């Protein structure tokens, strides 16, 4: 079983729950275990929130007002990529635990805790950042699209 979808979203806070609901609906329909679906939906929300907050570049104009979310459910794994048009990260991103009283800075740590593999890097070509993460799927016993 293989499913993929891609969204081109405006960099607005209202886009984050839209992406999350689409992912949850896809996973529920496919028969993915609810705990795995929840973990991935929280990780997706954090990646989208980062794209909304940090993913723009005023010098690029309107092209920086959007970001892209792509999800792949392929066999036993789900891979999610969130790509923005911001200035990029110029190298590796150190992911440090946030202070317990911090209001910001927990997103990347959360993604790393909830996913099996995480990669954060510059988008090839025109700049921007790509946050990609994947997780091995578990299936409900009654899963209609369970990988065979």
DAHU-V562581 format. One record per run of one state. SS is the DSSP state (helix for helix, strand for strand, loop for the rest). FROM is the first residue (numbers start at 1). LEN is the number of residues. If there is no record, write none. Layout:
ss->SS from->FROM len->LEN
ss->SS from->FROM len->LEN
//
This chain:
ss->loop from->1 len->1
ss->strand from->2 len->9
ss->loop from->11 len->3
ss->helix from->14 len->17
ss->loop from->31 len->1
ss->strand from->32 len->1
ss->loop from->33 len->1
ss->helix from->34 len->21
ss->loop from->55 len->3
ss->helix from->58 len->8
ss->strand from->66 len->9
ss->loop from->75 len->2
ss->strand from->77 len->8
ss->loop from->85 len->22
ss->helix from->107 len->8
ss->loop from->115 len->2
ss->strand from->117 len->6
ss->loop from->123 len->6
ss->strand from->129 len->8
ss->loop from->137 len->2
ss->strand from->139 len->1
ss->loop from->140 len->9
//
